[in-house]
Amino acid sequence: MNKKTAILSQAGLALAAFLTAAAASGDAGSELAEKVFKTQGFSAEFAQTVRSGDGKILQESKGEMSLLRPDFFRMEITEPDESLLVADGKEVYSYDPLLEQVVIYSFDREVANSPLMLLVSQDKKIWDRYRVESRGKDAFKVTLKKPEGLVTGMEVLFSGDQISKLNVYETDGKMSSYDFGAAKDGVPEQKDFKFTVPEGVAVDDQR
């Protein structure tokens, strides 16, 4: 068995164990986990719409999201203002070029408090923090059992094996919708999630 085959085999065993644990916590959770981890990762452009609690559009933007499972996440806003969120399995970097500031968070803390990180994390302890409900064949609602922080939950919609839309809900009633285009060819690599703090920017280390 070569190194690559061994790694894939280990990943398969880990996923099987994870799905078994997820199934024990509910059918909807196991169905979502199976869909999420059916692919190793993807990159796709998205259109984001932020709405207030009464449905008023507050902001519209465009960008690209990339996932590499487990533990790698990248969301870049390109229009109208640039921003970047990168998770590399150890830290989470939030970069705002306009403010010339980078905020660094602990990956473990962000995974525990952000339902978006369920899209890359296979940690059963993290999944146990959430309630998963089926909203039809290809739609799921995920909510924190004990809400903490800004985000309270999300809806995940699929088209085949690909995530087609995310609705992210916040404590103040706002909802951010991400509508995804077709996935790009190939799977992102770990080097695509490397972030180097630019020279001259302020660093707020929250780890």
C-alpha positions as CSV (number, residue, x, y, z in Angstrom):
1,M,0.0,0.0,0.0
2,N,1.5,3.4,-1.0
3,K,1.4,6.5,1.1
4,K,-1.5,8.1,-0.7
5,T,-3.6,4.9,-0.6
6,A,-2.8,4.6,3.1
7,I,-3.9,8.2,3.8
8,L,-7.2,7.7,1.8
9,S,-7.8,4.4,3.7
10,Q,-7.3,6.1,7.1
11,A,-9.6,8.9,6.0
12,G,-12.2,6.4,5.0
13,L,-12.0,4.6,8.3
14,A,-12.3,7.9,10.2
15,L,-15.3,8.9,8.1
16,A,-17.0,5.6,8.7
17,A,-16.5,6.0,12.5
18,F,-17.8,9.5,12.3
19,L,-20.9,8.6,10.4
20,T,-21.7,5.9,12.9
21,A,-21.5,8.4,15.7
22,A,-23.6,10.9,13.8
23,A,-26.2,8.3,13.1
24,A,-26.5,7.6,16.8
25,S,-27.4,11.3,17.3
26,G,-30.2,11.4,14.7
27,D,-30.9,10.4,11.1
28,A,-30.8,14.0,9.8
29,G,-27.3,14.5,11.3
30,S,-26.0,11.4,9.6
31,E,-27.6,12.3,6.3
32,L,-26.0,15.8,6.4
33,A,-22.6,14.4,7.4
34,E,-22.7,11.9,4.6
35,K,-23.5,14.6,2.1
36,V,-20.9,17.0,3.4
37,F,-18.1,14.5,3.5
38,K,-18.9,12.7,0.3
39,T,-16.4,15.0,-1.5
40,Q,-13.0,16.0,-0.3
41,G,-13.6,19.6,-1.1
42,F,-14.4,22.2,-3.7
43,S,-14.1,25.8,-4.8
44,A,-17.0,27.9,-6.1
45,E,-18.0,31.5,-6.6
46,F,-20.9,32.9,-4.7
47,A,-23.3,35.8,-4.5
48,Q,-24.0,37.0,-1.0
49,T,-27.1,38.8,0.2
50,V,-27.5,40.1,3.7
51,R,-31.1,40.8,4.9
52,S,-32.4,42.3,8.1
53,G,-35.0,40.5,10.3
54,D,-37.8,42.1,8.3
55,G,-36.4,41.0,5.0
56,K,-34.8,44.3,3.9
57,I,-31.6,43.9,1.8
58,L,-28.7,45.4,3.7
59,Q,-25.8,44.4,1.6
60,E,-24.9,42.5,-1.6
61,S,-21.5,41.1,-2.5
62,K,-19.6,38.5,-4.5
63,G,-16.7,36.2,-3.7
64,E,-15.4,32.6,-3.6
65,M,-15.4,29.9,-1.0
66,S,-13.0,26.9,-0.9
67,L,-13.2,23.8,1.3
68,L,-10.7,21.1,1.9
69,R,-11.8,18.4,4.4
70,P,-11.0,18.2,7.1
71,D,-10.2,21.5,8.7
72,F,-9.4,23.8,5.8
73,F,-11.8,26.7,4.9
74,R,-11.4,29.9,2.8
75,M,-14.0,32.6,2.1
76,E,-13.0,35.6,0.1
77,I,-15.2,38.6,-0.6
78,T,-14.1,40.3,-3.8
79,E,-16.9,42.9,-4.4
80,P,-17.7,45.6,-3.5
81,D,-15.1,45.6,-0.6
82,E,-12.5,42.9,-0.2
83,S,-12.2,40.7,2.9
84,L,-10.8,37.3,3.6
85,L,-11.5,34.5,6.2
86,V,-9.0,31.6,6.2
87,A,-8.9,28.5,8.5
88,D,-5.9,26.2,8.2
89,G,-6.6,23.7,11.0
90,K,-4.7,25.6,13.6
91,E,-5.7,29.3,13.3
92,V,-8.4,31.3,11.7
93,Y,-7.4,34.6,10.1
94,S,-9.9,37.4,9.4
95,Y,-8.3,40.0,7.1
96,D,-9.8,43.4,6.2
97,P,-7.5,45.2,3.6
98,L,-9.5,48.4,3.9
99,L,-8.9,48.6,7.7
100,E,-5.4,47.1,7.2
101,Q,-6.1,44.7,10.1
102,V,-5.8,41.0,10.7
103,V,-7.6,39.3,13.6
104,I,-6.3,35.8,14.5
105,Y,-8.5,33.3,16.3
106,S,-8.0,29.8,17.7
107,F,-9.3,27.2,15.2
108,D,-10.7,25.0,18.0
109,R,-12.7,27.9,19.4
110,E,-14.1,29.0,16.0
111,V,-15.0,25.4,15.1
112,A,-16.9,25.1,18.3
113,N,-18.9,28.3,17.8
114,S,-19.5,28.5,14.1
115,P,-21.9,26.2,12.3
116,L,-20.0,27.0,9.0
117,M,-17.2,24.9,10.3
118,L,-19.4,21.8,10.3
119,L,-18.6,21.8,6.6
120,V,-15.0,20.9,7.3
121,S,-14.9,19.4,10.8
122,Q,-15.5,15.7,11.6
123,D,-15.1,16.2,15.3
124,K,-18.1,14.4,17.0
125,K,-17.9,16.8,20.0
126,I,-18.5,19.7,17.6
127,W,-21.4,18.1,15.9
128,D,-23.0,17.2,19.2
129,R,-23.3,21.0,19.9
130,Y,-25.8,21.3,17.1
131,R,-29.3,20.1,16.3
132,V,-29.8,19.0,12.6
133,E,-33.3,18.9,11.0
134,S,-34.1,17.7,7.6
135,R,-36.0,20.2,5.4
136,G,-36.5,17.8,2.5
137,K,-34.3,15.6,0.4
138,D,-31.5,18.1,-0.1
139,A,-32.0,20.7,2.6
140,F,-31.0,20.8,6.3
141,K,-31.4,23.2,9.1
142,V,-28.6,23.4,11.7
143,T,-29.0,25.2,15.0
144,L,-26.8,25.6,18.1
145,K,-28.4,23.7,21.1
146,K,-27.0,26.5,23.3
147,P,-26.6,29.6,21.2
148,E,-23.3,31.4,21.7
149,G,-21.7,34.3,19.8
150,L,-23.1,36.1,16.7
151,V,-24.3,33.1,14.6
152,T,-27.2,30.9,15.8
153,G,-27.5,28.5,12.9
154,M,-27.7,27.9,9.2
155,E,-29.5,26.1,6.4
156,V,-27.6,24.0,3.9
157,L,-29.1,23.2,0.5
158,F,-27.5,20.8,-2.0
159,S,-27.7,20.2,-5.7
160,G,-26.5,16.7,-6.1
161,D,-23.3,16.3,-4.1
162,Q,-22.5,20.1,-4.2
163,I,-23.6,22.7,-1.7
164,S,-25.8,25.1,-3.7
165,K,-26.9,27.6,-1.0
166,L,-26.2,28.5,2.6
167,N,-28.4,30.7,4.8
168,V,-26.6,31.8,7.9
169,Y,-28.7,33.3,10.8
170,E,-27.5,35.8,13.4
171,T,-28.7,36.6,16.9
172,D,-29.9,40.1,15.8
173,G,-32.2,38.6,13.2
174,K,-30.0,39.2,10.1
175,M,-29.6,36.5,7.5
176,S,-26.8,36.1,5.1
177,S,-27.5,34.0,2.0
178,Y,-24.8,32.5,-0.2
179,D,-25.8,31.3,-3.6
180,F,-23.1,29.2,-5.2
181,G,-22.2,28.7,-8.9
182,A,-20.8,25.5,-10.3
183,A,-17.8,24.0,-8.6
184,K,-14.5,24.6,-10.3
185,D,-12.6,21.6,-11.6
186,G,-10.3,19.8,-9.2
187,V,-9.9,19.9,-5.4
188,P,-8.1,22.7,-3.6
189,E,-4.7,21.9,-2.0
190,Q,-3.4,22.7,1.5
191,K,-1.2,25.4,0.1
192,D,-4.3,27.3,-1.1
193,F,-5.2,27.9,2.6
194,K,-1.8,29.3,3.7
195,F,-2.1,32.9,4.9
196,T,0.8,35.2,5.5
197,V,0.1,38.4,7.5
198,P,0.9,41.3,5.1
199,E,3.6,43.7,6.3
200,G,2.4,46.9,7.9
201,V,-1.1,45.7,9.0
202,A,-2.3,45.8,12.5
203,V,-2.6,42.3,14.2
204,D,-5.3,41.6,16.8
205,D,-4.4,38.2,18.3
206,Q,-7.5,36.7,19.9
207,R,-6.0,33.2,20.4
